Amino acid sequence: MQKLGIAPQVPMATLARLGLAVAVIAVCYGAFGPPSARPLLPWDKAVHFAAFFVLTVLSLVSFPRTPALVIGAALSVFGGAIEIVQGLSVIGRDREAGDWAADTLATVAALSVLVAARLRASAAGKLRRPLLEEG
């Protein structure tokens, strides 16, 4: 198990899981909390894209034995579930298919980086496991 140099006694996956928990809480607060007067990015879809790109990367590092496609599918479902809940009258937010599309595209983009890295490693003869089989 790989460990970080800054905290050699803590495995990277453990730190990533902590970061993932914080990121999920932040995404849920952003999705269900009061609308932000000052968003991090000027375009709503960019905020969705950035959030789900980070969630995907943290998920891949947190669960290295889980197939990447399973992680991608789970995050796409999570994004869709957020939009469904936002459409409920008690939440007081708008349901937008475009937000779910931005979430899913971000997940696909992050997975594409993984695929590119694995293709590069495979071409160099350094990859021992099948592409996308494990995170």
Backbone as JSON, one array per atom type, in Angstrom:
{
  "sequence": "MQKLGIAPQVPMATLARLGLAVAVIAVCYGAFGPPSARPLLPWDKAVHFAAFFVLTVLSLVSFPRTPALVIGAALSVFGGAIEIVQGLSVIGRDREAGDWAADTLATVAALSVLVAARLRASAAGKLRRPLLEEG",
  "N": [[0.84, -1.18, 0.0], [0.58, 2.16, -0.9], [2.14, 4.98, 0.6], [2.01, 8.37, 1.78], [4.59, 10.85, 1.72], [4.4, 12.97, 3.53], [2.99, 12.06, 5.69], [4.01, 9.4, 6.71], [3.04, 7.17, 8.08], [0.39, 6.9, 7.46], [-1.73, 5.42, 5.16], [-2.18, 6.26, 1.68], [-4.75, 5.8, 0.59], [-6.37, 6.0, 2.84], [-6.13, 8.7, 3.58], [-7.21, 9.77, 1.25], [-9.81, 8.84, 1.44], [-10.73, 10.28, 3.62], [-10.59, 12.85, 2.51], [-12.46, 12.44, 0.47], [-14.82, 12.06, 1.94], [-15.12, 14.63, 3.05], [-15.4, 16.06, 0.67], [-17.8, 14.96, -0.36], [-19.61, 15.8, 1.59], [-19.36, 18.57, 1.2], [-20.32, 18.8, -1.45], [-22.95, 17.9, -1.11], [-23.89, 19.88, 0.65], [-23.64, 22.1, -1.02], [-25.49, 21.35, -2.94], [-27.95, 21.05, -1.59], [-28.11, 23.0, 0.32], [-28.54, 26.53, 1.19], [-28.8, 28.67, -1.68], [-25.75, 29.8, -3.09], [-24.38, 33.02, -2.79], [-21.99, 33.82, -3.82], [-20.58, 31.96, -5.99], [-17.97, 29.48, -6.46], [-17.01, 29.27, -9.05], [-17.76, 31.05, -12.1], [-19.75, 29.91, -13.69], [-22.44, 27.74, -13.46], [-22.43, 25.08, -14.45], [-19.71, 24.58, -14.66], [-19.0, 24.52, -11.98], [-20.31, 22.18, -11.18], [-18.93, 20.36, -12.83], [-16.27, 20.6, -11.87], [-16.6, 19.78, -9.19], [-17.45, 17.07, -9.47], [-15.35, 15.99, -10.9], [-13.3, 16.09, -9.02], [-14.49, 14.46, -7.03], [-14.46, 12.03, -8.43], [-11.71, 11.5, -8.85], [-10.82, 11.36, -6.17], [-12.37, 9.17, -5.34], [-11.35, 7.11, -6.96], [-8.76, 6.87, -5.94], [-9.34, 6.34, -3.28], [-10.6, 3.86, -3.33], [-8.99, 1.61, -4.57], [-9.26, -1.02, -5.49], [-11.74, -1.27, -6.53], [-13.53, -1.54, -9.52], [-12.97, 0.89, -12.03], [-15.02, 1.67, -13.77], [-17.28, 1.01, -12.31], [-17.1, 2.83, -10.21], [-17.36, 5.19, -11.71], [-19.99, 4.85, -12.72], [-21.44, 4.8, -10.32], [-20.98, 7.4, -9.36], [-22.21, 8.89, -11.37], [-24.86, 8.11, -10.99], [-25.18, 9.14, -8.41], [-24.99, 11.91, -8.98], [-27.3, 12.15, -10.58], [-29.24, 11.46, -8.68], [-29.0, 13.58, -6.91], [-30.05, 15.63, -8.5], [-32.69, 14.75, -8.81], [-33.63, 14.87, -6.15], [-33.3, 17.61, -5.74], [-35.38, 18.54, -7.26], [-37.6, 18.2, -5.71], [-40.28, 19.72, -3.97], [-39.88, 20.49, -1.3], [-37.18, 21.05, -1.08], [-36.68, 23.26, -2.63], [-35.14, 23.94, -4.85], [-33.98, 23.89, -8.28], [-34.46, 21.27, -10.62], [-32.19, 20.08, -12.93], [-31.35, 18.71, -15.97], [-29.05, 19.31, -17.33], [-27.2, 19.84, -15.31], [-26.8, 17.29, -14.23], [-25.69, 16.14, -16.5], [-23.28, 17.57, -16.67], [-22.06, 16.66, -14.33], [-21.74, 13.94, -14.95], [-20.16, 14.09, -17.29], [-17.83, 15.14, -16.17], [-17.01, 13.02, -14.59], [-16.52, 11.12, -16.58], [-14.42, 12.46, -17.87], [-12.42, 12.44, -15.86], [-12.06, 9.67, -15.61], [-11.1, 9.21, -18.15], [-8.58, 10.35, -18.04], [-7.37, 8.5, -16.36], [-7.5, 6.23, -18.03], [-5.84, 7.11, -20.13], [-3.4, 7.33, -18.77], [-3.01, 4.65, -18.08], [-2.87, 3.48, -20.63], [-0.53, 4.65, -21.53], [1.29, 3.58, -19.67], [0.96, 0.9, -20.31], [1.92, 0.86, -22.95], [4.54, 1.35, -22.42], [5.21, -0.97, -21.28], [4.77, -1.37, -18.59], [2.41, -1.98, -17.32], [0.5, -4.26, -15.56], [-2.03, -5.19, -15.06], [-5.37, -5.55, -16.42], [-6.78, -2.94, -18.44], [-8.88, -0.61, -16.89], [-9.96, -2.58, -15.22], [-9.46, -2.6, -12.46], [-9.64, 0.12, -10.09]],
  "CA": [[0.0, 0.0, 0.0], [1.39, 3.37, -1.03], [1.98, 5.96, 1.67], [2.47, 9.7, 1.46], [5.79, 11.27, 2.43], [4.1, 13.91, 4.61], [2.47, 11.3, 6.82], [4.39, 8.06, 6.28], [2.31, 6.11, 8.77], [-1.0, 6.89, 7.0], [-1.83, 5.05, 3.75], [-2.79, 7.25, 0.79], [-6.18, 5.55, 0.46], [-7.03, 6.5, 4.05], [-6.22, 10.15, 3.44], [-8.14, 10.05, 0.15], [-11.18, 8.6, 1.94], [-11.07, 11.44, 4.44], [-10.86, 13.93, 1.55], [-13.7, 12.11, -0.22], [-15.93, 12.35, 2.86], [-15.26, 16.08, 3.1], [-15.91, 16.5, -0.64], [-19.21, 14.57, -0.47], [-20.36, 16.73, 2.45], [-19.37, 19.88, 0.53], [-21.22, 18.7, -2.6], [-24.33, 17.84, -0.6], [-24.24, 21.21, 1.15], [-23.83, 22.95, -2.2], [-26.69, 20.93, -3.68], [-29.18, 21.14, -0.82], [-28.07, 24.17, 1.2], [-29.03, 27.77, 0.57], [-28.03, 29.05, -2.88], [-24.58, 30.63, -2.79], [-24.33, 34.34, -3.41], [-20.71, 33.9, -4.54], [-20.09, 30.63, -6.34], [-16.53, 29.36, -6.7], [-16.77, 29.5, -10.48], [-18.84, 31.9, -12.61], [-20.75, 29.16, -14.46], [-22.97, 26.63, -12.67], [-21.99, 23.77, -14.98], [-18.29, 24.44, -14.31], [-18.98, 24.12, -10.57], [-20.67, 20.76, -11.18], [-17.83, 19.62, -13.44], [-15.13, 20.59, -10.94], [-16.94, 18.97, -8.02], [-17.49, 15.65, -9.79], [-14.0, 15.57, -11.28], [-12.61, 15.85, -7.74], [-15.09, 13.26, -6.43], [-14.01, 10.85, -9.16], [-10.29, 11.25, -8.53], [-10.73, 10.89, -4.78], [-12.95, 7.83, -5.28], [-10.41, 6.17, -7.57], [-7.64, 6.68, -5.01], [-9.89, 5.77, -2.05], [-11.02, 2.47, -3.52], [-8.18, 1.16, -5.7], [-9.64, -2.35, -5.98], [-13.06, -1.18, -7.16], [-13.39, -1.21, -10.94], [-13.17, 2.31, -12.34], [-16.35, 1.87, -14.37], [-18.27, 0.96, -11.21], [-16.99, 4.14, -9.55], [-17.96, 6.17, -12.62], [-21.44, 4.66, -12.75], [-21.97, 5.21, -9.01], [-20.96, 8.86, -9.27], [-23.25, 9.39, -12.27], [-26.13, 7.88, -10.28], [-25.18, 10.13, -7.32], [-25.34, 13.19, -9.59], [-28.71, 12.09, -10.96], [-30.04, 11.46, -7.46], [-29.0, 14.97, -6.42], [-30.99, 16.41, -9.32], [-34.06, 14.31, -8.48], [-33.96, 15.44, -4.85], [-33.44, 19.06, -5.9], [-36.67, 18.82, -7.88], [-38.67, 18.1, -4.73], [-40.72, 21.06, -3.54], [-39.35, 20.83, 0.03], [-35.79, 21.51, -1.22], [-36.74, 24.62, -3.15], [-34.13, 24.14, -5.89], [-34.42, 23.44, -9.6], [-33.9, 20.05, -11.19], [-31.68, 20.38, -14.27], [-30.64, 17.6, -16.63], [-27.72, 19.81, -17.68], [-26.32, 19.67, -14.16], [-26.44, 15.88, -14.19], [-24.79, 15.91, -17.63], [-21.97, 18.11, -16.29], [-21.52, 15.72, -13.34], [-21.34, 12.71, -15.65], [-19.02, 14.42, -18.16], [-16.65, 15.29, -15.32], [-16.6, 11.67, -14.22], [-15.93, 10.54, -17.8], [-13.13, 13.13, -18.09], [-11.46, 11.91, -14.89], [-11.77, 8.29, -16.0], [-10.3, 9.29, -19.38], [-7.19, 10.58, -17.61], [-6.9, 7.19, -15.89], [-7.29, 5.38, -19.22], [-4.65, 7.6, -20.83], [-2.22, 6.94, -17.96], [-2.82, 3.2, -18.21], [-2.41, 3.21, -21.99], [0.88, 5.04, -21.56], [2.04, 2.57, -18.92], [0.91, -0.34, -21.09], [2.82, 1.02, -24.08], [5.91, 1.3, -21.89], [5.41, -2.31, -20.74], [4.76, -1.32, -17.14], [1.08, -2.26, -16.79], [0.34, -5.7, -15.38], [-3.43, -5.56, -14.94], [-6.18, -5.06, -17.54], [-7.26, -1.57, -18.45], [-10.16, -0.33, -16.24], [-10.48, -3.65, -14.37], [-9.42, -2.11, -11.09], [-9.48, 1.56, -9.98]],
  "C": [[0.89, 1.24, 0.0], [1.08, 4.35, 0.09], [2.54, 7.3, 1.21], [3.69, 10.07, 2.29], [5.5, 12.19, 3.6], [3.58, 13.21, 5.85], [2.75, 9.83, 6.55], [3.63, 6.92, 6.95], [0.86, 5.98, 8.3], [-1.04, 6.53, 5.51], [-2.57, 6.12, 2.94], [-4.3, 7.06, 0.68], [-6.95, 6.07, 1.66], [-7.19, 8.01, 3.98], [-7.2, 10.53, 2.34], [-9.58, 9.85, 0.61], [-11.65, 9.74, 2.83], [-11.42, 12.63, 3.53], [-12.17, 13.7, 0.82], [-14.9, 12.41, 0.67], [-16.18, 13.85, 2.94], [-15.86, 16.59, 1.79], [-17.38, 16.15, -0.81], [-20.08, 15.5, 0.38], [-20.47, 18.1, 1.78], [-20.33, 19.87, -0.67], [-22.67, 18.67, -2.14], [-24.78, 19.19, -0.04], [-24.5, 22.16, -0.02], [-25.12, 22.63, -2.93], [-27.98, 21.21, -2.91], [-29.24, 22.33, 0.14], [-28.62, 25.39, 0.51], [-28.18, 28.12, -0.65], [-26.91, 30.03, -2.51], [-24.66, 31.97, -3.51], [-23.07, 34.51, -4.24], [-20.2, 32.5, -4.85], [-18.58, 30.64, -6.6], [-16.16, 29.67, -8.14], [-17.96, 30.26, -11.05], [-19.96, 31.16, -13.34], [-21.16, 27.93, -13.68], [-22.47, 25.27, -13.15], [-20.51, 23.53, -14.68], [-18.14, 24.02, -12.85], [-19.29, 22.63, -10.47], [-19.51, 19.93, -11.72], [-16.66, 19.5, -12.47], [-15.41, 19.68, -9.75], [-16.88, 17.48, -8.34], [-16.16, 15.13, -10.32], [-13.21, 15.22, -10.02], [-13.17, 14.6, -7.06], [-14.59, 11.98, -7.11], [-12.57, 10.51, -8.83], [-10.15, 10.73, -7.11], [-11.3, 9.49, -4.63], [-12.01, 6.78, -5.85], [-9.24, 5.86, -6.63], [-8.12, 6.0, -3.72], [-10.18, 4.28, -2.16], [-10.29, 1.86, -4.71], [-8.56, -0.21, -6.26], [-11.03, -2.37, -6.62], [-12.88, -0.81, -8.62], [-13.76, 0.25, -11.22], [-14.55, 2.57, -12.95], [-17.46, 1.81, -13.34], [-18.27, 2.3, -10.47], [-17.65, 5.21, -10.42], [-19.47, 6.07, -12.65], [-22.07, 5.13, -11.44], [-22.02, 6.73, -8.89], [-21.99, 9.49, -10.21], [-24.63, 9.24, -11.63], [-26.27, 8.89, -9.14], [-25.58, 11.51, -7.86], [-26.81, 13.24, -10.0], [-29.63, 12.14, -9.75], [-30.11, 12.87, -6.86], [-30.03, 15.78, -7.19], [-32.44, 16.02, -9.02], [-34.5, 14.93, -7.16], [-34.14, 16.95, -4.95], [-34.78, 19.43, -6.51], [-37.84, 18.71, -6.92], [-39.02, 19.48, -4.2], [-40.15, 21.45, -2.17], [-37.92, 21.37, -0.03], [-35.75, 22.94, -1.75], [-35.66, 24.94, -4.16], [-34.7, 23.64, -7.21], [-33.71, 22.16, -10.0], [-33.45, 20.38, -12.61], [-30.91, 19.19, -14.83], [-29.22, 18.03, -17.01], [-26.72, 19.7, -16.54], [-25.85, 18.23, -14.05], [-25.47, 15.54, -15.33], [-23.38, 16.42, -17.31], [-21.29, 17.2, -15.28], [-20.96, 14.48, -14.04], [-20.15, 12.97, -16.58], [-17.73, 14.58, -17.36], [-16.11, 13.93, -14.91], [-15.94, 10.97, -15.4], [-14.55, 11.16, -18.06], [-12.07, 12.59, -17.13], [-11.08, 10.47, -15.21], [-10.91, 8.25, -17.26], [-8.82, 9.54, -19.06], [-6.59, 9.27, -17.12], [-6.6, 6.27, -17.07], [-6.03, 5.81, -19.96], [-3.38, 7.21, -20.08], [-1.95, 5.45, -18.08], [-2.36, 2.81, -19.61], [-0.93, 3.55, -22.13], [1.74, 4.01, -20.84], [2.08, 1.25, -19.68], [1.88, -0.28, -22.28], [4.28, 0.93, -23.65], [6.22, -0.07, -21.28], [5.38, -2.37, -19.23], [3.41, -1.66, -16.51], [0.89, -3.76, -16.72], [-1.11, -6.12, -15.26], [-4.23, -4.96, -16.09], [-6.65, -3.63, -17.33], [-8.66, -1.5, -17.85], [-10.69, -1.48, -15.39], [-10.54, -3.22, -12.93], [-9.1, -0.64, -11.12], [-8.13, 2.02, -10.18]]
}
